[in-house]
Amino acid sequence: MQRPTTFADASASFEDAEFVILGVPFDRTTSFRPGARFGPDSIRQHSWNFESYDLETGVDLSEVPVHDLGNTEEFGSSEDMARSLREEVRPIYAAGKVPIVLGGDHACSPPVVEAYPDSAPSVGVLYLDAHMDFRESYLGDRRSHGCSSRRILEKVGARNIVVLGVRSVSREEVDDNRTIGMSYVTAADIARDGIEAAVHQALNMLKTERIYISLDIDAIDPAYAGATGTPEPFGLTPRDVKYIFGQAAPRLAGLDIMEVSPHYDSGNTSLLAARLAREAIVRSVAARKGR
């Protein structure tokens, strides 16, 4: 039976919520396999699989005030999407809440970071992705999913973004970054040194008070998360990402989970994305309570 398209346990009003879920059904910059526009509702539907109580933290999600705003409208161009999404997200930050944004292709991430208020505590970005996404423009579009870390860098600065899990780049991106200096930790680095060392390195690079996490689901190996637009082998494990979320939780400013294209598997990737969204929420709450 198909569940309602709201995130499980997201029963609080906007006014009472600590966390606000927003879906962005947009995938018009996808360059290989389309379908991420169906990601938000698929993630929501699969969120109903889980018990509300989290065994590891002792946090019960049904007792955490979470609100689901639903989906944005379906946009035309990537510029239209970016402009409108910034306006959607600004009131969430302004009300002191943590946005949990479900995409959608990775072009949807920069507007969420761009909406972060300059008057708020300083924010850095952990950008989890198989790809560097550092092109100035891709297929004639500066707002392409292949340019997203570059657009985010323009908001937060090169010292305040770290890409984790990268294993596919163009020569152009590497050449550009020699002068720009965005930090990254490759999937090979993580396999060699371990996830604990990699996350310690990344978090030490980010001196900001708060951390925004942008997760392209293709950061995770396609053996675990194959339903995505540009799958890339030799990636992170779900447990790696869970560890990242736990370590960043005390400083969490927001989260997005992008590039779930649910039609390419039987629901496993949507299920994982839903669980990771829940992990971010309960671990943020647990960190605040000292658990």
C-alpha positions as CSV (number, residue, x, y, z in Angstrom):
1,M,0.0,0.0,0.0
2,Q,1.3,3.4,-0.9
3,R,1.9,5.7,2.1
4,P,1.0,9.4,2.2
5,T,3.7,11.6,0.7
6,T,4.8,13.1,3.9
7,F,7.9,12.1,5.8
8,A,7.2,9.7,8.6
9,D,6.8,11.3,12.1
10,A,6.9,14.8,10.6
11,S,3.8,15.8,12.5
12,A,4.7,19.2,14.0
13,S,3.6,22.6,12.8
14,F,6.1,24.8,11.1
15,E,6.1,27.1,14.1
16,D,6.9,24.3,16.6
17,A,9.4,22.4,14.4
18,E,13.1,22.2,14.9
19,F,13.6,20.5,11.5
20,V,11.8,21.3,8.3
21,I,11.7,18.9,5.4
22,L,11.3,20.3,1.9
23,G,11.3,18.4,-1.4
24,V,12.6,19.7,-4.7
25,P,11.3,17.6,-7.7
26,F,13.8,19.0,-10.2
27,D,16.2,17.1,-12.5
28,R,16.5,19.2,-15.6
29,T,20.3,19.4,-15.5
30,T,20.8,15.6,-15.3
31,S,23.3,14.5,-17.8
32,F,23.1,10.7,-17.8
33,R,20.0,9.0,-16.2
34,P,17.0,11.3,-15.4
35,G,14.5,10.6,-12.7
36,A,15.7,12.5,-9.6
37,R,12.5,14.6,-9.7
38,F,10.8,11.5,-8.3
39,G,13.2,11.3,-5.4
40,P,11.5,13.4,-2.8
41,D,8.2,11.5,-2.7
42,S,10.0,8.1,-3.0
43,I,12.2,8.9,0.0
44,R,9.1,10.0,2.0
45,Q,7.2,6.8,1.1
46,H,10.1,4.7,2.2
47,S,10.5,6.6,5.5
48,W,7.5,4.8,6.8
49,N,9.4,1.6,7.0
50,F,11.3,2.5,10.2
51,E,10.5,2.4,13.9
52,S,10.5,5.9,15.4
53,Y,12.8,4.9,18.2
54,D,16.5,5.0,17.5
55,L,18.3,2.2,19.4
56,E,21.8,3.8,19.3
57,T,20.9,7.3,20.6
58,G,17.7,6.7,22.5
59,V,16.0,9.4,20.6
60,D,12.4,8.8,19.5
61,L,11.7,10.6,16.3
62,S,8.0,10.8,17.1
63,E,9.0,13.1,20.0
64,V,11.2,15.4,17.8
65,P,9.3,18.3,16.3
66,V,9.7,17.9,12.5
67,H,7.5,19.6,9.9
68,D,7.2,18.5,6.2
69,L,6.6,21.5,4.0
70,G,5.9,19.3,1.0
71,N,7.4,19.9,-2.4
72,T,8.3,23.1,-4.2
73,E,6.7,23.7,-7.6
74,E,8.1,22.0,-10.6
75,F,10.4,24.6,-12.2
76,G,11.4,25.5,-15.7
77,S,15.1,26.5,-16.0
78,S,17.8,25.9,-13.4
79,E,18.0,29.7,-12.8
80,D,14.3,29.8,-12.1
81,M,14.7,26.9,-9.7
82,A,17.6,28.5,-7.9
83,R,15.8,31.8,-7.5
84,S,12.6,30.3,-6.2
85,L,14.3,27.7,-3.9
86,R,16.3,30.4,-2.1
87,E,13.1,32.2,-1.3
88,E,11.6,29.0,0.0
89,V,14.5,28.2,2.3
90,R,15.2,31.7,3.7
91,P,12.2,31.6,6.1
92,I,13.3,28.2,7.4
93,Y,16.7,29.6,8.4
94,A,15.2,32.9,9.6
95,A,13.0,31.0,12.0
96,G,16.0,29.2,13.5
97,K,15.1,25.8,12.0
98,V,17.3,23.2,10.3
99,P,16.3,22.5,6.7
100,I,16.3,18.9,5.4
101,V,16.0,19.2,1.6
102,L,15.3,16.2,-0.6
103,G,16.1,16.4,-4.3
104,G,16.2,16.5,-7.1
105,D,19.5,16.7,-8.9
106,H,22.5,18.2,-7.3
107,A,21.8,21.6,-8.9
108,C,19.3,22.0,-6.0
109,S,22.0,22.2,-3.3
110,P,23.7,25.6,-4.0
111,P,20.4,27.6,-3.6
112,V,19.9,26.1,-0.1
113,V,23.4,27.2,0.9
114,E,23.0,30.6,-0.8
115,A,19.9,31.2,1.3
116,Y,21.9,30.8,4.6
117,P,21.9,34.3,6.2
118,D,25.1,36.2,6.4
119,S,24.1,37.3,9.9
120,A,23.9,33.7,11.2
121,P,26.9,31.8,12.7
122,S,29.5,31.0,10.2
123,V,28.8,28.0,8.0
124,G,31.0,25.5,6.2
125,V,30.0,22.7,3.8
126,L,30.7,19.0,3.8
127,Y,30.0,18.1,0.2
128,L,29.7,14.3,-0.2
129,D,29.9,13.3,-3.9
130,A,31.5,10.8,-6.3
131,H,32.3,13.8,-8.5
132,M,34.0,17.1,-7.9
133,D,31.1,19.1,-9.5
134,F,33.6,22.0,-10.0
135,R,33.1,23.0,-13.6
136,E,32.5,26.7,-14.2
137,S,29.7,25.7,-16.7
138,Y,28.5,22.4,-18.0
139,L,26.5,21.9,-21.2
140,G,26.0,25.7,-21.3
141,D,24.5,25.9,-17.8
142,R,26.4,27.5,-14.8
143,R,23.6,26.0,-12.6
144,S,24.2,22.4,-13.8
145,H,24.6,19.7,-11.3
146,G,28.2,19.5,-12.6
147,C,28.9,23.0,-11.2
148,S,27.4,22.8,-7.8
149,S,30.4,22.8,-5.5
150,R,31.7,25.7,-7.6
151,R,28.5,27.7,-6.9
152,I,28.6,26.8,-3.2
153,L,32.3,27.9,-3.0
154,E,31.2,31.3,-4.3
155,K,29.0,31.7,-1.3
156,V,31.2,30.3,1.5
157,G,34.7,30.6,0.2
158,A,37.3,28.0,-0.7
159,R,38.4,27.4,2.9
160,N,34.8,26.6,4.0
161,I,34.0,23.7,1.7
162,V,35.4,20.1,1.7
163,V,34.4,17.5,-0.9
164,L,34.4,13.9,0.5
165,G,34.4,10.7,-1.5
166,V,35.4,12.1,-4.9
167,R,36.6,9.6,-7.4
168,S,35.6,11.0,-10.8
169,V,36.9,14.4,-12.1
170,S,37.6,16.1,-15.4
171,R,41.1,17.4,-16.1
172,E,39.6,20.9,-16.3
173,E,38.3,20.7,-12.8
174,V,41.7,19.6,-11.4
175,D,43.5,22.4,-13.3
176,D,41.1,25.1,-12.1
177,N,41.3,23.9,-8.5
178,R,45.1,24.2,-8.5
179,T,44.6,28.0,-8.3
180,I,41.3,28.1,-6.4
181,G,42.3,25.6,-3.7
182,M,39.1,23.8,-2.7
183,S,39.9,21.0,-0.3
184,Y,38.8,17.4,-1.0
185,V,39.3,13.9,0.3
186,T,39.1,11.2,-2.3
187,A,37.4,7.8,-1.9
188,A,40.8,6.3,-2.3
189,D,42.1,8.3,0.6
190,I,39.2,7.1,2.7
191,A,39.8,3.5,1.7
192,R,43.5,3.8,2.6
193,D,43.3,5.8,5.8
194,G,39.9,4.9,7.1
195,I,36.7,6.9,7.5
196,E,37.6,8.2,11.0
197,A,40.9,9.8,9.8
198,A,39.2,11.3,6.8
199,V,36.3,12.9,8.7
200,H,38.7,14.2,11.4
201,Q,40.8,15.8,8.6
202,A,37.7,17.3,6.9
203,L,36.2,18.7,10.1
204,N,39.5,20.2,11.2
205,M,39.6,22.0,7.8
206,L,36.2,23.6,8.5
207,K,36.7,26.2,11.2
208,T,33.2,27.4,11.0
209,E,30.7,27.3,13.8
210,R,28.1,25.4,11.8
211,I,28.3,22.7,9.1
212,Y,25.9,22.2,6.2
213,I,26.0,18.7,4.7
214,S,25.2,18.1,1.0
215,L,24.9,14.5,0.1
216,D,24.8,13.3,-3.5
217,I,23.6,9.7,-3.0
218,D,26.2,8.7,-5.6
219,A,28.9,9.4,-3.0
220,I,27.8,5.9,-1.8
221,D,28.9,2.9,-3.8
222,P,26.3,1.8,-6.3
223,A,26.3,-1.6,-4.7
224,Y,24.3,0.1,-1.9
225,A,22.8,3.0,-3.8
226,G,22.4,2.2,-7.5
227,A,19.3,4.3,-8.2
228,T,21.0,7.5,-9.1
229,G,21.7,9.5,-12.2
230,T,25.5,9.1,-12.4
231,P,26.6,6.0,-10.5
232,E,30.3,5.6,-9.9
233,P,32.0,2.4,-8.5
234,F,34.5,2.3,-5.6
235,G,32.5,4.6,-3.3
236,L,31.6,5.0,0.4
237,T,29.5,2.6,2.4
238,P,26.3,3.6,4.1
239,R,28.0,3.2,7.4
240,D,30.7,5.6,6.3
241,V,28.1,8.3,5.7
242,K,26.3,7.5,9.0
243,Y,29.6,8.1,10.7
244,I,30.1,11.4,8.9
245,F,26.6,12.5,10.0
246,G,27.3,11.5,13.6
247,Q,30.6,13.5,13.8
248,A,29.1,16.6,12.1
249,A,25.8,16.5,14.1
250,P,26.8,18.9,16.9
251,R,27.4,21.6,14.3
252,L,24.5,20.7,11.9
253,A,23.1,23.8,10.1
254,G,21.2,21.9,7.4
255,L,21.2,18.8,5.1
256,D,20.3,17.9,1.6
257,I,20.1,14.5,0.0
258,M,20.2,14.6,-3.7
259,E,20.2,12.5,-6.9
260,V,17.9,9.6,-5.8
261,S,16.4,8.4,-9.0
262,P,14.1,5.7,-7.7
263,H,13.2,3.9,-10.9
264,Y,16.6,2.3,-11.2
265,D,16.2,-0.2,-8.3
266,S,13.4,-1.7,-6.2
267,G,13.5,0.9,-3.5
268,N,16.8,0.2,-1.8
269,T,18.3,3.7,-2.5
270,S,15.2,5.5,-1.4
271,L,15.1,3.4,1.7
272,L,18.8,4.3,2.5
273,A,18.2,8.0,1.8
274,A,15.2,8.0,4.2
275,R,17.2,6.3,6.9
276,L,20.1,8.8,6.5
277,A,17.7,11.8,6.8
278,R,16.5,10.2,10.0
279,E,20.0,9.6,11.2
280,A,20.9,13.3,10.7
281,I,17.9,14.4,12.8
282,V,18.3,12.0,15.7
283,R,22.0,12.4,15.9
284,S,21.7,16.2,15.9
285,V,19.2,15.9,18.8
286,A,21.4,13.4,20.6
287,A,24.4,15.6,20.3
288,R,22.4,18.5,21.8
289,K,21.4,16.3,24.7
290,G,24.9,15.0,25.2
291,R,24.1,11.4,24.3
